[in-house]
Every structure is written in structure tokens, then in C-alpha cells.
Amino acid sequence: MIEINLLPEELKAKARKIQASEKFQYIVYGILAVCVLFIVLHVFFGVIAIAKGVRLNSLKAQGKKLQPQLKALEDFRKENKELSAEEKGMQDLVAKRINWAEKLNFLSRDLIMGTWFRELSVTPKELIIKGAAVSLEKEELRLLDKFIENLKKDERFFKDFTAIELKSVTRALIGNYEVVDFTLVVPARER
């Protein structure tokens, strides 16, 4: 649809021209608006920074109050770590230890008629067996060999040892009987 303005020229609305002074005014308003925006943002972020600072100071104060408890906790952890290391050491010792009651039972079970023990001694690295053997048939050394062979065959006894070494053999005459004194050294296995 076409619109026709029939008003006389003096009554017609004239297109307004923006003058330079009005342009300058718009620029000033724009600059003021940006400055106001910057000021508002500055105040906003300043308030946030102050709030964060207050929160930080309160947390620092709480940290200072908790400092003795933290030190006590660290001491407890250190002590617990030391105890754990000691406990592990004890468990290792228990795992490495030899059940001597069981070993003595095996020794007595493997003992041959005509042999006996005079002394048993234990060090951390070996078992020392001092004993004697006697035989009416003069077979003391065969009895001793059979005893050593029995110990080596007994897996439950020998599992904790590496070898059975005959260290010394001496003959002595007691009454009319020849007695053989012997010393066996049985080194323990490293674990």
C-alpha cells in the first residue's frame, strides 16, 4: 500500500540531521557508560577479593589451631610406621625360625639303637650334635653312617638344613666296650 502525505510543506515532519554537537554528546555518554561499568566491576571484584581474603585469614587461623593436632598425627604416623617395620621384622623372624621341638622329635625318632646324644647346641646358623655310638659287633661307624643317612632321608627334618657334616670322630675304650664319640654340624638354610 502506498502512503501519500498531503500536508503542506511547513507542517510536514522534516528529517532531522544530527549535528556534530549531538555526535559529541553520544560519544561522551558512551565513555561515561563504559567508565561506570568499569567502576561497578572494580567494586564487585574488590568485594569478592576482600571476602576471599577474610576467608583465607579465617582458614589460616583454623590451621594454626590445628597445628598441634597435625604434629601429633605426624608423630603417630611415624611411630606407626616404625612399629609396622618392627612387626614386619618379627613376622620375617617367625617365618624364618625353625621349629626346634619338631626337629628334636625327628632327631629322636631317627636315632639308631646303640647311639645317643651327649649334647645338642643351636646357633642361628647351625645345629651341633655331639653324641656317641657303641656296638657289640664293633660296627659303631656303620651305626653312625646309618643315623646320618636317616637324617638326610627325613625330608621334614632336612628341609631347613643344607647338609650334615661329620666334624670329628674319636674312639675311646670304656670298660670292655669301644665307644665312638662323634660331632655332627648341620648348617641351617638361608631364608
Secondary structure in CASP SS format (residue, H / E / C, confidence):
PFRMAT SS
TARGET T0000
AUTHOR 0000-0000-0000
METHOD secondary structure of the structure
MODEL  1
M C 1.00
I C 1.00
E C 1.00
I C 1.00
N C 1.00
L C 1.00
L C 1.00
P C 1.00
E C 1.00
E C 1.00
L C 1.00
K C 1.00
A C 1.00
K C 1.00
A C 1.00
R C 1.00
K C 1.00
I C 1.00
Q C 1.00
A H 1.00
S H 1.00
E H 1.00
K H 1.00
F H 1.00
Q H 1.00
Y H 1.00
I H 1.00
V H 1.00
Y H 1.00
G H 1.00
I H 1.00
L H 1.00
A H 1.00
V H 1.00
C H 1.00
V H 1.00
L H 1.00
F H 1.00
I H 1.00
V H 1.00
L H 1.00
H H 1.00
V H 1.00
F H 1.00
F H 1.00
G H 1.00
V H 1.00
I H 1.00
A H 1.00
I H 1.00
A H 1.00
K H 1.00
G H 1.00
V H 1.00
R H 1.00
L H 1.00
N H 1.00
S H 1.00
L H 1.00
K H 1.00
A H 1.00
Q H 1.00
G H 1.00
K H 1.00
K H 1.00
L H 1.00
Q H 1.00
P H 1.00
Q H 1.00
L H 1.00
K H 1.00
A H 1.00
L H 1.00
E H 1.00
D H 1.00
F H 1.00
R H 1.00
K H 1.00
E H 1.00
N H 1.00
K H 1.00
E H 1.00
L H 1.00
S H 1.00
A H 1.00
E H 1.00
E H 1.00
K H 1.00
G H 1.00
M H 1.00
Q H 1.00
D H 1.00
L H 1.00
V H 1.00
A H 1.00
K H 1.00
R C 1.00
I C 1.00
N C 1.00
W H 1.00
A H 1.00
E H 1.00
K H 1.00
L H 1.00
N H 1.00
F H 1.00
L H 1.00
S H 1.00
R H 1.00
D H 1.00
L C 1.00
I C 1.00
M C 1.00
G C 1.00
T E 1.00
W E 1.00
F E 1.00
R E 1.00
E E 1.00
L E 1.00
S E 1.00
V E 1.00
T C 1.00
P C 1.00
K C 1.00
E E 1.00
L E 1.00
I E 1.00
I E 1.00
K E 1.00
G E 1.00
A E 1.00
A E 1.00
V E 1.00
S C 1.00
L C 1.00
E C 1.00
K C 1.00
E C 1.00
E H 1.00
L H 1.00
R H 1.00
L H 1.00
L H 1.00
D H 1.00
K H 1.00
F H 1.00
I H 1.00
E H 1.00
N H 1.00
L H 1.00
K H 1.00
K H 1.00
D C 1.00
E H 1.00
R H 1.00
F H 1.00
F H 1.00
K C 1.00
D C 1.00
F E 1.00
T C 1.00
A C 1.00
I C 1.00
E E 1.00
L E 1.00
K E 1.00
S E 1.00
V E 1.00
T E 1.00
R E 1.00
A E 1.00
L E 1.00
I E 1.00
G C 1.00
N C 1.00
Y E 1.00
E E 1.00
V E 1.00
V E 1.00
D E 1.00
F E 1.00
T E 1.00
L E 1.00
V E 1.00
V E 1.00
P E 1.00
A E 1.00
R C 1.00
E C 1.00
R C 1.00
END
